[in-house]
Amino acid sequence: MTTTKKTVPAATAATDAIDDPVSRFEGSLTELEAIVAKMERGDLPLEESLSLFERGMGLTKVCRTSLETAELRVRNLLDADDSAAPAIR
């Protein structure tokens, strides 16, 4: 009996990085900073400014959600550490 080894496509690895809250936050923040820089120049047509603003608002939501997820992870780690620590009397 021969076993076949399953290979993971490169696209899956990229998706895993996107699913990681830290990577998602950093990518969104980088894009948001680029949008702000473009808009601060003040030379964009109104329609493009509105489109970038809308994208920026979406990125802000992604960043906020990623930070909330990270905060929850930290809280869970601290709670687990507290419950594992022996009680001092």
N, C-alpha and C positions, 0 to 999 in steps of 0.2 A: 504494500500500500504506500503510495507516495502522497506527500502532502504538498500543497501549493501554498506559497507565501503570498499573501495579499499585499499589494503595494498601494500606498496612499498617494493619490494624485496631488500634484503641486497646488492645484486650486484648493484642495481641502486644507492644506497647511496655511494658505493665505486666509481662508475663511476662519480658521482657528485663531489667527492673529487678530482678525476683526472682532471675533467673539470675546476676546480678552478685554476686560474693561479698561485696563491700563493702556493698551495699544489703541483702543477705540478713543479714549480720552485724548491721548497725545496726538493722534492723527487729526481729530476734530479740532483741537486747540490750534494746531499748526495751520489748518485750513482757515479757521476763524481769524487768526492773526493776518493772514494774507488778504482776506476779504476786507478787514478793517484798514489795512494799508492802502488798498485800492480805493476804498471809499474816501479816505482822508485826503487823497490827492484832489478830489473835487472836480475832476474832469470827465466823469462818466455821464452818459445820457441817463435821463430819469428812469427809463424802463430798465436799464442794466443795474442802476442803483437799487431799484425796488427788488429786482430779482436777487441781487447779492444780499440785500437786507433780509429777505425771506430765507435764503439759505443760511445766513448767519444765525437767525433765530432758531432754525432747526438744529444747527450745530451746538448752540447754547444749551438746548434741551438735552442733546446727547451727552455733553460734558457734565451737566448737572446730574443726569441719571448715572453716569459712570462714577462720579464722585460719591453719590449716595450708595452705590453698590460697594465701593471700596470702604466706605465708612461702616457699612453693615458687616463686611468681612472682618474689619478690625474689632468691632464690637463683639462679634462671635468668638474671635480668637481670645479676647480679653475675658469674656464670660467663661470660656472653656478653661482658661488658665486659672481663673478664680475658683472654679469648681474642682479642679485637680489639686489645688494647694491644700495642704493639711490645715485644719483649724488650730489656731493658737488659743490656748486657754490661760 
